[in-house]
Amino acid sequence: MLNIAFGQSKYYVDSLAENTKRGLRQKVRRGEYPGLAPVGYINDVRTKTVVVDKKRSVIIRKAFTLYAKNNSRLEDISNFLAQSGIHSRNGKRLHRDRITFILSNPFYYGHFRYGGEIHEGKHQPVVSKKIFDKAQEVLKQRGRPHHKQKNGNQHEYIYYHCTKKRKDMKCPEPCIRQEELDRQLSSLIQKFSLRQDWAKQLREMLEKEKSESAQSSIAFVQESQERIRAIQTKLQRLLDGYLEQDIEREIYHIEKAKLLSEKKSLEEQMARIEQKRTGWLEPMAEWIKEAKNLPKIARESNLFAKKVTAKEIFGSNLYLADREARLRAPRNPAFPPENLPVRQAGQWTALRAANEKVGQIVKSQIVERVRRIELLA
């Protein structure tokens, strides 16, 4: 009796296991990944599918892009992810092996590994196949063994040089040691930092501007909503009249089209008012946060973070001359660095001017303008 019961139990377990495997294989054939989503994605328990994590996917995409440029080490990518809020389960920076696994995971360009094979997935890619392939080339190149000196010791010195890509011209500028570049970038970044008291006052002004702009648009929004409700009532009456055959078909279609057109125009006007009212507030708040954090970046020894920050502030206007990091003379009097929006460039320039005037005048001024906040010395 015991043997029969044991046999039935084993049959049930084996059947359950086989059904589970069959279900997983069917899921794979449909292009659905049957496991835990990698960082940058989440498992949707409702649909039982893998969907993009809107916040983390942007960070992962940037990590791929940075590494594919062949200017960053695995440690640099780990530091970047840590600063962006992506850590291991115990809250520490991701190890080199984990970074390698992420950068070589085909899931991020739309395929996935399962059962030792690559399968096409239905999930949304985070990076292009082109960027992924470039990252694989860098991984392969950096994975080659390094040759040691004859005495068995290995000394590593890191230098930076001009990145001119013209084949017919060799840049005469000498290289610069990493330690010296780190020091110079810290000095430059510090000049564009936002003092704590200035940041506090700007945030207060931002909240005030947000409140006032909200009040100014309330009347228009309320009026538009009332008109939209009136249009919806007219549409319902028009439909009732048509169904009761009190209104001819052609007239019904013409009047319905007019009402729908008016309703759509009102909805778009409301959306434009809201965008115009709040579209600049979030970027400005983010800029205040970034500028306030610059002193911390300048103090720390994370060169990768400094390079990313320098790119955001200076665009392509930062260059080397006689082993010194300098800013190229502006092409425009308003000094918008290349590849940067004019408004963003103007903010950084005004902030640097304000920092330079500290101690030279009694007080730096924070001037408020209509729908815009600027820093002036």
C-alpha positions in Angstrom: 0.0 0.0 0.0 2.9 2.3 0.9 4.6 1.6 -2.4 1.4 2.4 -4.4 1.0 5.7 -2.6 4.7 6.6 -3.2 4.3 5.7 -6.8 1.3 7.9 -7.2 3.0 10.8 -5.4 6.1 10.5 -7.7 3.9 10.4 -10.8 2.1 13.5 -9.7 5.3 15.4 -9.0 6.8 14.3 -12.4 3.6 15.3 -14.2 3.6 18.7 -12.5 7.3 19.2 -13.4 6.7 18.2 -17.0 3.7 20.5 -17.3 5.7 23.4 -15.9 8.5 22.8 -18.4 6.0 22.5 -21.2 4.5 25.9 -20.1 7.9 27.5 -20.0 8.8 26.2 -23.5 5.5 27.6 -24.9 6.2 30.9 -23.3 9.7 31.0 -24.9 8.2 30.2 -28.3 5.9 33.2 -27.9 9.0 35.3 -27.3 8.2 35.8 -23.6 11.1 35.6 -21.1 10.2 33.0 -18.4 12.5 34.3 -15.6 13.3 37.3 -13.4 13.7 40.5 -15.3 17.2 42.0 -15.5 17.9 45.4 -14.1 16.2 48.0 -16.3 13.1 45.9 -16.6 10.4 44.7 -14.2 8.1 41.6 -14.1 4.5 42.7 -14.5 2.5 40.3 -12.3 -0.8 41.2 -14.0 0.2 40.3 -17.5 3.0 37.9 -16.5 5.4 39.6 -18.9 8.6 41.7 -18.7 8.2 45.4 -19.2 10.6 48.3 -19.2 11.4 50.1 -16.0 11.1 53.7 -17.1 13.7 55.1 -14.7 16.3 52.4 -14.6 16.2 51.6 -18.3 17.5 55.2 -19.1 20.4 54.6 -16.7 21.2 51.2 -18.3 21.1 52.7 -21.8 23.5 55.4 -20.8 25.8 52.9 -19.2 26.0 51.0 -22.5 26.6 54.2 -24.4 29.4 55.3 -22.1 31.1 51.9 -22.3 30.7 51.6 -26.0 32.7 54.8 -26.4 35.8 53.0 -25.0 36.6 55.8 -22.6 35.3 54.0 -19.4 36.4 51.0 -17.4 34.1 48.5 -15.8 34.8 50.2 -12.5 33.7 53.5 -14.0 30.4 52.0 -15.1 29.9 50.5 -11.6 30.5 53.9 -10.1 28.1 55.5 -12.5 25.4 53.0 -11.7 25.9 53.4 -8.0 25.6 57.2 -8.3 22.4 56.6 -10.3 20.9 54.4 -7.6 21.7 50.9 -9.0 23.4 48.8 -6.4 23.7 45.1 -5.5 21.2 43.6 -3.1 23.3 44.4 -0.1 23.6 48.1 -1.2 27.2 47.9 -2.5 28.6 48.8 -5.9 28.1 46.1 -8.5 31.2 43.9 -9.0 33.2 43.9 -12.3 31.8 40.5 -13.2 28.2 41.7 -12.7 28.9 44.7 -14.9 30.3 42.4 -17.6 27.2 40.3 -17.4 24.9 43.3 -17.8 26.9 44.6 -20.8 26.9 41.3 -22.5 23.2 40.4 -21.9 21.4 40.2 -25.3 18.1 40.9 -23.4 18.8 44.6 -23.7 18.6 44.7 -27.5 15.5 42.4 -27.7 16.8 38.8 -27.5 17.2 36.5 -24.5 19.1 33.4 -23.5 17.2 30.4 -22.3 18.1 26.7 -22.3 21.5 27.5 -23.8 20.0 29.2 -26.8 19.3 32.7 -28.0 15.6 33.5 -28.6 13.8 36.5 -30.1 11.9 38.4 -27.5 8.7 40.4 -27.6 9.9 42.8 -24.9 10.9 46.4 -25.7 14.7 46.8 -26.3 16.6 49.3 -24.2 19.6 49.7 -26.4 20.2 49.3 -30.1 22.0 46.3 -31.5 24.7 48.7 -32.9 25.5 50.1 -29.4 25.4 46.6 -27.9 27.9 45.3 -30.5 30.2 48.2 -29.9 30.1 47.3 -26.2 31.0 43.7 -27.0 34.0 44.9 -29.0 35.3 46.9 -26.1 34.7 44.0 -23.7 36.6 41.7 -26.0 39.5 44.2 -26.5 39.9 44.9 -22.8 39.7 41.2 -22.0 43.0 40.5 -23.6 45.8 39.6 -21.3 48.3 42.5 -20.4 52.0 41.9 -20.7 54.1 42.4 -17.6 57.6 43.7 -17.4 60.5 41.3 -17.2 61.0 41.8 -13.5 57.4 40.5 -12.9 56.0 43.8 -11.9 53.3 45.7 -13.8 53.0 49.5 -13.6 50.0 51.3 -15.0 49.8 55.0 -15.8 46.8 56.5 -17.4 47.1 59.5 -19.8 44.6 61.5 -21.7 45.1 63.1 -25.1 43.4 65.0 -27.9 40.6 63.1 -29.6 40.9 64.7 -33.0 39.7 62.3 -35.7 41.3 63.8 -38.7 43.5 61.2 -40.4 45.5 63.9 -42.2 46.5 65.7 -39.1 48.4 64.7 -35.9 47.6 66.8 -32.9 50.8 68.3 -31.4 49.3 68.7 -27.9 51.1 66.5 -25.3 49.3 64.0 -23.1 48.2 64.8 -19.6 48.3 62.4 -16.6 45.0 61.3 -15.1 45.8 62.8 -11.7 46.5 66.2 -13.1 43.3 66.1 -15.3 41.3 65.2 -12.2 42.7 68.2 -10.4 42.0 70.6 -13.2 38.4 69.3 -13.8 37.7 69.7 -10.1 38.9 73.3 -10.3 36.7 74.1 -13.3 33.6 72.4 -12.0 33.9 74.2 -8.7 33.5 77.5 -10.6 30.1 76.5 -11.8 28.8 75.2 -8.5 25.7 76.6 -6.7 26.0 77.7 -3.1 23.7 76.2 -0.6 22.0 79.5 0.3 21.5 80.4 -3.3 20.0 77.0 -4.0 17.6 77.4 -1.1 16.4 80.8 -2.3 16.0 79.6 -5.9 13.9 76.7 -4.7 11.7 79.1 -2.8 11.3 81.3 -5.8 10.5 78.3 -7.9 7.7 77.2 -5.6 6.3 80.7 -5.6 6.4 80.9 -9.4 4.7 77.5 -9.6 1.9 78.6 -7.3 1.3 81.9 -9.1 1.3 80.3 -12.6 -1.2 77.7 -11.4 -3.6 80.4 -10.1 -3.3 82.4 -13.4 -4.4 79.4 -15.5 -7.3 78.2 -13.2 -9.8 80.6 -14.7 -9.1 79.5 -18.3 -9.1 75.8 -17.4 -12.5 76.1 -15.6 -14.0 78.0 -18.5 -12.7 75.5 -21.0 -14.0 72.6 -18.9 -17.5 74.2 -18.7 -17.5 74.6 -22.5 -16.4 71.0 -23.0 -19.3 69.8 -20.8 -21.7 71.9 -22.8 -20.4 70.4 -26.0 -20.8 66.9 -24.6 -24.4 67.7 -23.7 -25.1 69.1 -27.3 -23.5 65.9 -28.7 -25.9 63.7 -26.7 -28.9 65.8 -27.7 -27.8 65.7 -31.3 -27.5 61.9 -31.1 -31.0 61.6 -29.5 -32.5 63.8 -32.2 -30.9 61.6 -34.9 -32.0 58.4 -33.4 -35.6 59.8 -33.1 -35.3 60.7 -36.8 -35.9 64.4 -36.0 -32.6 65.3 -37.6 -31.5 64.1 -41.1 -28.3 62.0 -41.4 -26.3 64.6 -43.4 -27.1 67.4 -40.9 -26.2 65.1 -38.0 -22.8 64.3 -39.4 -22.0 68.0 -40.2 -23.1 69.2 -36.7 -21.3 66.4 -34.9 -18.1 67.1 -36.8 -18.3 70.8 -35.8 -18.8 70.0 -32.1 -16.0 67.4 -32.0 -13.7 69.8 -33.7 -14.4 72.5 -31.1 -14.0 70.1 -28.3 -10.6 68.9 -29.6 -9.4 72.5 -30.0 -10.4 73.3 -26.4 -8.6 70.2 -25.1 -5.4 71.0 -27.0 -5.5 74.6 -25.7 -5.8 73.3 -22.1 -2.8 71.0 -22.7 -0.7 73.8 -24.2 -1.5 76.1 -21.3 -0.5 73.3 -18.8 2.7 72.6 -20.7 3.6 76.2 -21.0 2.9 76.7 -17.2 4.9 73.7 -15.9 7.2 72.6 -18.8 10.1 74.7 -17.6 9.7 74.1 -13.8 11.0 70.5 -13.7 14.1 71.1 -15.8 14.9 74.2 -13.6 14.4 72.2 -10.4 16.7 69.5 -11.8 19.3 72.1 -12.8 19.3 73.5 -9.2 19.9 70.0 -7.9 22.8 69.3 -10.3 24.5 72.7 -9.7 24.2 72.3 -5.9 25.8 68.8 -6.1 28.9 70.0 -8.1 31.0 70.8 -5.0 30.6 67.2 -3.8 31.6 65.9 -7.3 34.6 68.2 -7.3 35.8 67.0 -3.9 35.6 63.3 -4.6 38.1 61.3 -6.5 35.7 59.9 -9.1 37.2 61.1 -12.4 34.4 59.4 -14.4 31.7 61.4 -12.7 33.8 64.6 -13.3 34.1 63.8 -17.0 30.3 63.2 -17.3 29.7 66.5 -15.5 32.1 68.4 -17.6 30.5 67.1 -20.8 27.0 68.3 -19.5 28.3 71.8 -18.6 30.8 72.6 -21.3 29.6 70.4 -24.2 32.5 70.2 -26.7 34.0 73.6 -25.6 36.5 72.0 -23.3 40.0 71.3 -24.8 43.6 70.7 -23.8 46.4 73.2 -24.5 49.9 72.7 -23.0 48.5 70.1 -20.6 45.9 72.5 -19.3 42.1 72.0 -19.6 40.6 75.2 -21.0 37.4 76.5 -22.2 37.2 77.5 -25.9 36.3 81.2 -26.6 32.5 81.4 -27.2 31.3 81.7 -30.7 28.2 83.5 -29.4 28.2 86.4 -26.9 25.6 84.5 -24.9 28.1 81.6 -24.6 26.0 78.6 -25.4 28.6 75.7 -25.5 28.2 73.5 -28.5 25.6 70.7 -28.2 23.9 72.5 -25.3 20.6 74.3 -25.2 20.9 78.1 -25.1 18.9 78.3 -21.9 20.9 75.7 -20.1 24.2 77.2 -21.2 23.0 80.7 -20.1 22.3 79.3 -16.6 25.8 77.8 -16.2 27.4 81.0 -17.5 25.4 83.3 -15.2 26.2 81.0 -12.3 30.0 81.1 -13.0 29.8 85.0 -13.3 28.0 85.1 -9.9 30.6 83.0 -8.3 33.4 85.1 -9.7 31.8 88.3 -8.2 31.5 86.9 -4.7 33.5 89.2 -2.4 33.8 91.9 -5.0 30.3 93.3 -4.5 28.2 93.6 -1.4 25.7 91.0 -2.5 25.1 88.7 -5.4 21.6 89.2 -6.9 19.0 86.6 -7.8 16.7 88.3 -10.3 13.3 87.0 -11.2 11.7 87.5 -14.6 8.4 86.5 -16.1 8.2 82.7 -16.3 12.0 82.4 -15.9 14.6 82.6 -13.1 18.2 83.6 -13.9 21.3 84.2 -11.9 23.2 87.4 -12.3 26.3 88.7 -10.6 
